[in-house]
Amino acid sequence: MYVIEHIRNGVEVLDHATQLAMHIYALENIKLDESLIFPYRPSASVQIGKYQNTVEEVNQEYISGNNIDIVRRETGGGAIYMDRNHANFVFIIDDPSTNFDKNFDRIYQPTIDGLKHLGAKNVGRKGRNDLEIDGQKVSGAAVTIQKGRLYAGYSLLLDIDFDAVENALRPNRKKIESKGIKSVRRRVTPIRSHLAQEYQDITVEDFEKTMLMHLCGVNHPDDIKYYRLSEEEWAAIDKIAEEKFANWEWNYGKSPRYDYNADGRFEGGTVSLTLNVDKGRIQKIRIYGDFFGKADIKDIENALIGTRVERKDLLEALTPIELNEYFGKITAENIIDLILEQ
């Protein structure tokens, strides 16, 4: 295999959108005499499966408050929190099997061998796409076939920030009905706790390199073959990142339609609302309550139709309106908090 590192002009690329853009560029444009593998460790981010509803998978307030990126990948599967403590690998293989179990075995077996080399016991696949050690999940793979090539990847959770995982992947909307594919949460365990004593202090960099040697079938890091991206290739990758993986329309706007109900009690009275959201924008909204207002609440509903379900967009839609004419003492922030369901 050829390894393509996420390194540009000697500096590691940490931006998750750019990393995914690299994979798609290579999938469509780089064909060598062997398959490709991409090791990468992004800054804190949540990666959403291709067919998932983003709002059902994440706690948006926590994500925004902690500078965690959200990116939607090109493959299916569930949402995963990723950071610099995880070793991640993406594969582009030119001769995929029509039997997906064989494809999962193909990408997982070298890692199983590598984990055993580091002292882990009872390592193996569970179900179709999970990897377990002693019955506890340490990885989940996603695969698809595009352009006649196997495009697959998984994360190896050397260490886990459990607080970040719990908070980032805990959606705060309580009453959503959606056709999006939902993640199935399973308890995960850090790989480090399962390694032999002499590897308990292994760095994530050395762990990644060890796994990479097993994936490439070599015994020394110097034997790994690398493919270096040109500036022209980087320019094409930048374009893909900007137009797709760093684009709100892809990460949120691709979410399936969902219906949402919420209600809240504020100083100025109670408010109940129902929303229909499609591609991340409000398509229909009805507002009810016992608040005191003189103007027709339909004006507020019309102002919000077409608005992205993002705090700044909602605020922009409501700011020009004299809300006390409609809600009395209920503020724009009250309404926005209700829509976002803090």
C-alpha positions as a LaTeX table, in Angstrom:
\begin{tabular}{lrrr}
\hline
Residue & $x$ (\AA) & $y$ (\AA) & $z$ (\AA) \\
\hline
Met1 & 0.00 & 0.00 & 0.00 \\
Tyr2 & 0.97 & 3.63 & $-0.52$ \\
Val3 & 0.51 & 5.94 & 2.45 \\
Ile4 & $-0.74$ & 9.49 & 1.90 \\
Glu5 & $-0.13$ & 11.59 & 4.97 \\
His6 & $-2.13$ & 14.68 & 5.86 \\
Ile7 & 0.96 & 16.86 & 5.68 \\
Arg8 & 1.26 & 20.04 & 3.63 \\
Asn9 & 4.52 & 21.94 & 3.33 \\
Gly10 & 5.84 & 20.05 & 6.33 \\
Val11 & 2.84 & 20.89 & 8.53 \\
Glu12 & 0.21 & 18.36 & 9.59 \\
Val13 & $-3.29$ & 19.17 & 8.34 \\
Leu14 & $-5.74$ & 18.99 & 11.25 \\
Asp15 & $-8.83$ & 20.41 & 9.55 \\
His16 & $-11.32$ & 17.57 & 9.21 \\
Ala17 & $-13.03$ & 18.98 & 6.12 \\
Thr18 & $-9.70$ & 19.13 & 4.30 \\
Gln19 & $-8.86$ & 15.61 & 5.40 \\
Leu20 & $-12.09$ & 14.21 & 3.95 \\
Ala21 & $-11.55$ & 16.24 & 0.79 \\
Met22 & $-8.17$ & 14.55 & 0.39 \\
His23 & $-9.79$ & 11.14 & 0.46 \\
Ile24 & $-12.40$ & 12.04 & $-2.14$ \\
Tyr25 & $-9.81$ & 13.65 & $-4.40$ \\
Ala26 & $-7.66$ & 10.51 & $-4.22$ \\
Leu27 & $-10.66$ & 8.26 & $-4.78$ \\
Glu28 & $-11.45$ & 10.03 & $-8.02$ \\
Asn29 & $-8.00$ & 10.97 & $-9.27$ \\
Ile30 & $-5.09$ & 8.98 & $-7.81$ \\
Lys31 & $-4.53$ & 5.48 & $-9.17$ \\
Leu32 & $-1.24$ & 3.77 & $-8.50$ \\
Asp33 & $-0.02$ & 0.19 & $-8.78$ \\
Glu34 & $-1.15$ & $-0.48$ & $-5.20$ \\
Ser35 & $-4.00$ & 0.62 & $-2.95$ \\
Leu36 & $-3.93$ & 3.73 & $-0.76$ \\
Ile37 & $-4.13$ & 4.30 & 2.98 \\
Phe38 & $-4.57$ & 7.59 & 4.84 \\
Pro39 & $-3.62$ & 7.84 & 8.54 \\
Tyr40 & $-5.10$ & 10.96 & 10.14 \\
Arg41 & $-5.88$ & 12.55 & 13.50 \\
Pro42 & $-8.13$ & 15.60 & 13.23 \\
Ser43 & $-8.75$ & 18.32 & 15.76 \\
Ala44 & $-11.86$ & 17.77 & 17.88 \\
Ser45 & $-14.79$ & 17.04 & 15.58 \\
Val46 & $-17.88$ & 14.94 & 15.07 \\
Gln47 & $-18.11$ & 12.89 & 11.90 \\
Ile48 & $-21.67$ & 12.22 & 10.74 \\
Gly49 & $-22.67$ & 9.27 & 8.58 \\
Lys50 & $-23.83$ & 10.07 & 5.05 \\
Tyr51 & $-27.49$ & 9.22 & 5.69 \\
Gln52 & $-27.88$ & 10.68 & 9.17 \\
Asn53 & $-29.82$ & 13.66 & 10.45 \\
Thr54 & $-27.20$ & 15.91 & 12.03 \\
Val55 & $-29.56$ & 17.46 & 14.56 \\
Glu56 & $-30.46$ & 14.02 & 15.91 \\
Glu57 & $-26.84$ & 13.12 & 16.52 \\
Val58 & $-25.20$ & 16.10 & 18.22 \\
Asn59 & $-25.63$ & 18.57 & 21.06 \\
Gln60 & $-25.34$ & 21.72 & 18.98 \\
Glu61 & $-24.88$ & 24.07 & 21.92 \\
Tyr62 & $-21.98$ & 21.99 & 23.26 \\
Ile63 & $-20.47$ & 21.65 & 19.80 \\
Ser64 & $-20.57$ & 25.39 & 19.19 \\
Gly65 & $-19.34$ & 26.29 & 22.66 \\
Asn66 & $-16.32$ & 24.00 & 22.45 \\
Asn67 & $-15.19$ & 24.74 & 18.88 \\
Ile68 & $-15.91$ & 21.21 & 17.70 \\
Asp69 & $-16.28$ & 20.82 & 13.96 \\
Ile70 & $-19.04$ & 18.80 & 12.30 \\
Val71 & $-18.39$ & 17.03 & 9.02 \\
Arg72 & $-20.52$ & 14.61 & 7.05 \\
Arg73 & $-18.58$ & 11.78 & 5.42 \\
Glu74 & $-19.32$ & 10.00 & 2.14 \\
Thr75 & $-19.94$ & 6.62 & 3.78 \\
Gly76 & $-22.79$ & 5.33 & 5.93 \\
Gly77 & $-22.71$ & 4.25 & 9.55 \\
Gly78 & $-23.12$ & 6.22 & 12.74 \\
Ala79 & $-21.78$ & 9.42 & 14.25 \\
Ile80 & $-18.43$ & 9.40 & 16.02 \\
Tyr81 & $-16.55$ & 11.93 & 18.11 \\
Met82 & $-12.91$ & 12.22 & 16.99 \\
Asp83 & $-9.88$ & 14.01 & 18.38 \\
Arg84 & $-6.10$ & 13.81 & 18.49 \\
Asn85 & $-6.20$ & 10.78 & 20.81 \\
His86 & $-7.65$ & 8.53 & 18.11 \\
Ala87 & $-5.70$ & 6.91 & 15.27 \\
Asn88 & $-7.87$ & 6.92 & 12.15 \\
Phe89 & $-7.33$ & 5.14 & 8.87 \\
Val90 & $-9.02$ & 5.45 & 5.49 \\
Phe91 & $-8.50$ & 2.91 & 2.71 \\
Ile92 & $-8.95$ & 3.11 & $-1.04$ \\
Ile93 & $-8.61$ & $-0.40$ & $-2.47$ \\
Asp94 & $-8.85$ & $-1.11$ & $-6.17$ \\
Asp95 & $-10.21$ & $-4.66$ & $-6.09$ \\
Pro96 & $-13.13$ & $-4.70$ & $-3.64$ \\
Ser97 & $-15.07$ & $-7.86$ & $-2.96$ \\
Thr98 & $-18.77$ & $-8.07$ & $-3.64$ \\
Asn99 & $-18.95$ & $-9.74$ & $-0.22$ \\
Phe100 & $-18.83$ & $-6.91$ & 2.31 \\
Asp101 & $-17.77$ & $-9.25$ & 5.13 \\
Lys102 & $-14.60$ & $-9.94$ & 3.17 \\
Asn103 & $-14.03$ & $-6.21$ & 2.79 \\
Phe104 & $-14.40$ & $-5.67$ & 6.54 \\
Asp105 & $-12.01$ & $-8.56$ & 7.23 \\
Arg106 & $-9.53$ & $-7.16$ & 4.75 \\
Ile107 & $-9.22$ & $-3.79$ & 6.47 \\
Tyr108 & $-9.54$ & $-5.07$ & 10.05 \\
Gln109 & $-7.28$ & $-8.15$ & 10.10 \\
Pro110 & $-3.95$ & $-6.26$ & 9.97 \\
Thr111 & $-5.13$ & $-4.05$ & 12.83 \\
Ile112 & $-6.19$ & $-7.10$ & 14.84 \\
Asp113 & $-2.68$ & $-8.47$ & 14.33 \\
Gly114 & $-1.19$ & $-5.12$ & 15.37 \\
Leu115 & $-3.26$ & $-4.91$ & 18.53 \\
Lys116 & $-2.25$ & $-8.44$ & 19.48 \\
His117 & 1.38 & $-7.46$ & 18.88 \\
Leu118 & 0.89 & $-4.73$ & 21.49 \\
Gly119 & $-0.49$ & $-7.22$ & 23.98 \\
Ala120 & $-4.25$ & $-6.93$ & 23.53 \\
Lys121 & $-6.17$ & $-10.16$ & 24.08 \\
Asn122 & $-9.43$ & $-11.47$ & 22.60 \\
Val123 & $-9.45$ & $-9.01$ & 19.69 \\
Gly124 & $-11.96$ & $-9.55$ & 16.89 \\
Arg125 & $-14.87$ & $-8.32$ & 14.82 \\
Lys126 & $-18.30$ & $-8.15$ & 16.38 \\
Gly127 & $-21.34$ & $-8.11$ & 14.16 \\
Arg128 & $-20.71$ & $-6.59$ & 10.77 \\
Asn129 & $-18.52$ & $-3.57$ & 11.39 \\
Asp130 & $-17.38$ & $-3.29$ & 15.02 \\
Leu131 & $-14.02$ & $-4.22$ & 16.51 \\
Glu132 & $-13.93$ & $-5.44$ & 20.12 \\
Ile133 & $-11.36$ & $-6.27$ & 22.76 \\
Asp134 & $-12.61$ & $-8.51$ & 25.56 \\
Gly135 & $-16.18$ & $-7.84$ & 24.45 \\
Gln136 & $-15.88$ & $-4.05$ & 24.52 \\
Lys137 & $-16.05$ & $-1.87$ & 21.43 \\
Val138 & $-12.87$ & $-0.07$ & 20.36 \\
Ser139 & $-13.73$ & 0.76 & 16.75 \\
Gly140 & $-16.47$ & 0.85 & 14.14 \\
Ala141 & $-15.85$ & 0.72 & 10.39 \\
Ala142 & $-17.73$ & 2.26 & 7.48 \\
Val143 & $-17.35$ & 1.01 & 3.91 \\
Thr144 & $-18.78$ & 1.72 & 0.51 \\
Ile145 & $-17.85$ & 1.09 & $-3.11$ \\
Gln146 & $-17.39$ & 4.15 & $-5.31$ \\
Lys147 & $-15.84$ & 4.46 & $-8.75$ \\
Gly148 & $-15.28$ & 0.69 & $-8.61$ \\
Arg149 & $-13.03$ & 1.09 & $-5.58$ \\
Leu150 & $-13.48$ & 0.15 & $-1.94$ \\
Tyr151 & $-13.64$ & 3.32 & 0.17 \\
Ala152 & $-13.50$ & 2.44 & 3.86 \\
Gly153 & $-12.31$ & 3.71 & 7.20 \\
Tyr154 & $-12.34$ & 3.36 & 10.96 \\
Ser155 & $-11.06$ & 4.95 & 14.16 \\
Leu156 & $-8.95$ & 3.23 & 16.80 \\
Leu157 & $-9.74$ & 4.73 & 20.19 \\
Leu158 & $-6.39$ & 4.68 & 21.99 \\
Asp159 & $-7.66$ & 7.15 & 24.60 \\
Ile160 & $-11.17$ & 8.53 & 25.05 \\
Asp161 & $-12.37$ & 11.86 & 26.38 \\
Phe162 & $-15.58$ & 10.43 & 27.81 \\
Asp163 & $-16.98$ & 13.82 & 28.82 \\
Ala164 & $-16.58$ & 15.17 & 25.27 \\
Val165 & $-18.06$ & 12.03 & 23.72 \\
Glu166 & $-21.05$ & 12.05 & 26.05 \\
Asn167 & $-21.77$ & 15.74 & 25.62 \\
Ala168 & $-21.04$ & 16.11 & 21.90 \\
Leu169 & $-23.09$ & 13.06 & 20.88 \\
Arg170 & $-26.05$ & 13.75 & 23.13 \\
Pro171 & $-28.70$ & 15.51 & 21.04 \\
Asn172 & $-30.69$ & 18.02 & 23.04 \\
Arg173 & $-33.88$ & 17.93 & 20.99 \\
Lys174 & $-36.43$ & 15.78 & 22.80 \\
Lys175 & $-39.30$ & 15.38 & 20.37 \\
Ile176 & $-37.97$ & 14.74 & 16.87 \\
Glu177 & $-39.54$ & 12.44 & 14.31 \\
Ser178 & $-37.18$ & 11.80 & 11.42 \\
Lys179 & $-36.33$ & 9.28 & 8.72 \\
Gly180 & $-32.58$ & 9.76 & 9.18 \\
Ile181 & $-30.42$ & 6.79 & 10.14 \\
Lys182 & $-29.83$ & 6.98 & 13.89 \\
Ser183 & $-26.63$ & 5.96 & 15.63 \\
Val184 & $-26.77$ & 2.92 & 17.86 \\
Arg185 & $-24.82$ & 3.84 & 20.97 \\
Arg186 & $-22.65$ & 1.12 & 22.43 \\
Arg187 & $-20.25$ & 1.39 & 25.32 \\
Val188 & $-16.70$ & 1.87 & 24.09 \\
Thr189 & $-13.41$ & 1.34 & 25.88 \\
Pro190 & $-9.99$ & 2.91 & 25.35 \\
Ile191 & $-7.51$ & 0.59 & 23.69 \\
Arg192 & $-4.68$ & 1.66 & 26.01 \\
Ser193 & $-6.19$ & $-0.15$ & 28.99 \\
His194 & $-5.98$ & $-3.44$ & 27.07 \\
Leu195 & $-2.33$ & $-3.20$ & 25.99 \\
Ala196 & 0.57 & $-5.04$ & 27.62 \\
Gln197 & 2.31 & $-3.28$ & 30.48 \\
Glu198 & 5.34 & $-2.32$ & 28.39 \\
Tyr199 & 3.04 & $-0.42$ & 26.00 \\
Gln200 & 0.93 & 1.42 & 28.57 \\
Asp201 & 2.83 & 4.66 & 27.93 \\
Ile202 & 2.85 & 4.42 & 24.15 \\
Thr203 & 2.21 & 7.76 & 22.44 \\
Val204 & $-0.60$ & 8.05 & 19.93 \\
Glu205 & 2.03 & 8.81 & 17.27 \\
Asp206 & 3.91 & 5.56 & 17.97 \\
Phe207 & 0.63 & 3.66 & 18.20 \\
Glu208 & $-0.42$ & 5.01 & 14.80 \\
Lys209 & 2.96 & 4.09 & 13.27 \\
Thr210 & 2.76 & 0.55 & 14.67 \\
Met211 & $-0.71$ & 0.05 & 13.21 \\
Leu212 & 0.44 & 1.55 & 9.93 \\
Met213 & 3.31 & $-0.92$ & 9.62 \\
His214 & 0.89 & $-3.83$ & 10.09 \\
Leu215 & $-1.54$ & $-2.35$ & 7.58 \\
Cys216 & 1.26 & $-1.95$ & 5.03 \\
Gly217 & 2.76 & $-5.36$ & 5.80 \\
Val218 & 6.25 & $-4.06$ & 6.66 \\
Asn219 & 8.55 & $-4.52$ & 9.64 \\
His220 & 10.15 & $-1.08$ & 9.81 \\
Pro221 & 8.84 & 2.47 & 9.32 \\
Asp222 & 11.49 & 3.11 & 6.66 \\
Asp223 & 9.87 & 0.42 & 4.50 \\
Ile224 & 6.55 & 2.27 & 4.24 \\
Lys225 & 5.93 & 3.70 & 0.77 \\
Tyr226 & 4.60 & 7.26 & 0.60 \\
Tyr227 & 2.84 & 9.27 & $-2.06$ \\
Arg228 & 3.39 & 13.04 & $-1.79$ \\
Leu229 & 0.68 & 15.38 & $-3.00$ \\
Ser230 & 1.65 & 18.20 & $-5.37$ \\
Glu231 & 0.58 & 21.83 & $-4.99$ \\
Glu232 & $-1.82$ & 21.35 & $-7.90$ \\
Glu233 & $-3.41$ & 18.43 & $-6.08$ \\
Trp234 & $-3.67$ & 20.46 & $-2.90$ \\
Ala235 & $-5.42$ & 23.23 & $-4.81$ \\
Ala236 & $-8.00$ & 20.72 & $-6.06$ \\
Ile237 & $-8.42$ & 19.38 & $-2.52$ \\
Asp238 & $-9.00$ & 22.90 & $-1.18$ \\
Lys239 & $-11.78$ & 23.35 & $-3.72$ \\
Ile240 & $-13.51$ & 20.11 & $-2.67$ \\
Ala241 & $-13.26$ & 21.06 & 1.01 \\
Glu242 & $-14.71$ & 24.51 & 0.44 \\
Glu243 & $-17.54$ & 23.38 & $-1.80$ \\
Lys244 & $-18.49$ & 20.26 & 0.15 \\
Phe245 & $-17.06$ & 19.17 & 3.47 \\
Ala246 & $-16.75$ & 22.67 & 4.98 \\
Asn247 & $-20.12$ & 23.68 & 3.56 \\
Trp248 & $-23.17$ & 24.00 & 5.83 \\
Glu249 & $-25.43$ & 22.74 & 3.03 \\
Trp250 & $-23.56$ & 19.41 & 3.01 \\
Asn251 & $-23.12$ & 18.98 & 6.76 \\
Tyr252 & $-26.58$ & 20.15 & 7.82 \\
Gly253 & $-28.59$ & 20.77 & 4.66 \\
Lys254 & $-28.29$ & 17.13 & 3.64 \\
Ser255 & $-30.14$ & 16.08 & 6.79 \\
Pro256 & $-33.44$ & 14.29 & 6.08 \\
Arg257 & $-36.75$ & 16.04 & 6.74 \\
Tyr258 & $-37.89$ & 15.97 & 10.34 \\
Asp259 & $-40.83$ & 17.17 & 12.40 \\
Tyr260 & $-40.22$ & 18.69 & 15.80 \\
Asn261 & $-42.42$ & 19.71 & 18.73 \\
Ala262 & $-41.32$ & 21.83 & 21.69 \\
Asp263 & $-42.87$ & 23.81 & 24.50 \\
Gly264 & $-41.55$ & 26.10 & 27.21 \\
Arg265 & $-42.66$ & 28.38 & 30.04 \\
Phe266 & $-41.24$ & 31.88 & 30.25 \\
Glu267 & $-41.86$ & 35.04 & 32.27 \\
Gly268 & $-44.28$ & 36.27 & 29.63 \\
Gly269 & $-46.22$ & 33.01 & 29.35 \\
Thr270 & $-46.04$ & 29.60 & 27.72 \\
Val271 & $-45.09$ & 28.87 & 24.11 \\
Ser272 & $-45.64$ & 25.70 & 22.11 \\
Leu273 & $-44.40$ & 25.23 & 18.58 \\
Thr274 & $-44.27$ & 22.62 & 15.86 \\
Leu275 & $-41.71$ & 22.73 & 13.08 \\
Asn276 & $-41.15$ & 20.92 & 9.84 \\
Val277 & $-37.48$ & 21.14 & 8.87 \\
Asp278 & $-36.05$ & 19.98 & 5.54 \\
Lys279 & $-32.43$ & 20.30 & 4.47 \\
Gly280 & $-31.73$ & 22.18 & 7.67 \\
Arg281 & $-34.25$ & 24.97 & 7.02 \\
Ile282 & $-37.67$ & 25.64 & 8.52 \\
Gln283 & $-40.37$ & 24.72 & 5.99 \\
Lys284 & $-43.41$ & 25.06 & 8.25 \\
Ile285 & $-43.90$ & 26.41 & 11.75 \\
Arg286 & $-46.92$ & 26.93 & 14.00 \\
Ile287 & $-46.70$ & 28.87 & 17.26 \\
Tyr288 & $-49.22$ & 28.58 & 20.10 \\
Gly289 & $-49.36$ & 29.71 & 23.73 \\
Asp290 & $-50.98$ & 31.83 & 26.43 \\
Phe291 & $-48.70$ & 34.85 & 25.91 \\
Phe292 & $-50.18$ & 38.33 & 25.51 \\
Gly293 & $-49.69$ & 39.95 & 22.12 \\
Lys294 & $-51.60$ & 42.34 & 19.88 \\
Ala295 & $-50.22$ & 41.45 & 16.44 \\
Asp296 & $-50.90$ & 38.34 & 14.36 \\
Ile297 & $-48.41$ & 35.57 & 15.26 \\
Lys298 & $-48.55$ & 34.49 & 11.62 \\
Asp299 & $-46.08$ & 37.30 & 10.89 \\
Ile300 & $-43.49$ & 35.58 & 13.07 \\
Glu301 & $-44.15$ & 32.21 & 11.46 \\
Asn302 & $-43.70$ & 33.69 & 7.98 \\
Ala303 & $-40.47$ & 35.43 & 9.02 \\
Leu304 & $-38.97$ & 32.12 & 10.15 \\
Ile305 & $-39.93$ & 30.03 & 7.11 \\
Gly306 & $-36.83$ & 29.31 & 5.03 \\
Thr307 & $-34.46$ & 30.16 & 7.89 \\
Arg308 & $-31.58$ & 27.83 & 8.72 \\
Val309 & $-31.92$ & 26.22 & 12.14 \\
Glu310 & $-28.85$ & 28.03 & 13.43 \\
Arg311 & $-28.81$ & 30.55 & 16.28 \\
Lys312 & $-27.36$ & 33.44 & 14.28 \\
Asp313 & $-29.78$ & 32.90 & 11.38 \\
Leu314 & $-32.78$ & 32.72 & 13.67 \\
Leu315 & $-31.66$ & 35.87 & 15.46 \\
Glu316 & $-31.25$ & 37.69 & 12.13 \\
Ala317 & $-34.81$ & 36.72 & 11.16 \\
Leu318 & $-36.34$ & 37.91 & 14.45 \\
Thr319 & $-34.25$ & 41.01 & 15.26 \\
Pro320 & $-36.05$ & 43.42 & 12.88 \\
Ile321 & $-39.43$ & 42.55 & 14.44 \\
Glu322 & $-40.91$ & 44.30 & 17.48 \\
Leu323 & $-41.52$ & 41.02 & 19.31 \\
Asn324 & $-43.28$ & 42.61 & 22.27 \\
Glu325 & $-46.17$ & 43.32 & 19.90 \\
Tyr326 & $-46.53$ & 39.55 & 19.43 \\
Phe327 & $-45.23$ & 37.91 & 22.63 \\
Gly328 & $-45.34$ & 40.56 & 25.34 \\
Lys329 & $-42.39$ & 39.86 & 27.66 \\
Ile330 & $-41.17$ & 36.79 & 25.73 \\
Thr331 & $-37.88$ & 37.59 & 23.99 \\
Ala332 & $-36.24$ & 36.51 & 20.76 \\
Glu333 & $-33.70$ & 34.52 & 22.80 \\
Asn334 & $-36.57$ & 32.69 & 24.51 \\
Ile335 & $-38.01$ & 31.66 & 21.15 \\
Ile336 & $-34.62$ & 30.70 & 19.72 \\
Asp337 & $-33.73$ & 28.65 & 22.79 \\
Leu338 & $-37.02$ & 26.82 & 22.41 \\
Ile339 & $-36.39$ & 26.10 & 18.73 \\
Leu340 & $-32.89$ & 24.85 & 19.52 \\
Glu341 & $-34.19$ & 23.11 & 22.69 \\
Gln342 & $-31.38$ & 23.83 & 25.13 \\
\hline
\end{tabular}
